[in-house]
């Protein structure tokens, strides 16, 4: 299991957890824009990644 660097939740990461099969769930989401220099982040849980994407990506055009 992996641990979210933002909230501490445990989750399965298909990139680093040998028990998780197939591609990681995060490959189905847009890439997170670059974080500010000095940020320590490599992996986020599904809830945190979705929240960060909502905060950093421009809203979709209707």
WORAQUI-V598061 format. One record per pair of residues at least 12 apart in sequence whose ideal C-beta (glycine too) atoms are under 6 Angstrom apart, sorted by the first residue. I is the first residue (numbers start at 1). GAP is how many residues later the second one is. D is the distance in whole Angstrom. If there is no record, write none. Layout:
# WORAQUI-V598061
i->{I/I}
gap->{GAP/GAP}
d->{D/D}
This chain:
# WORAQUI-V598061
i->{2/2/4/4/4/5/6/6/7/9/11/13/32/33}
gap->{15/41/40/41/44/36/38/42/41/36/34/30/20/23}
d->{6/5/5/4/5/5/6/4/5/4/4/6/6/5}
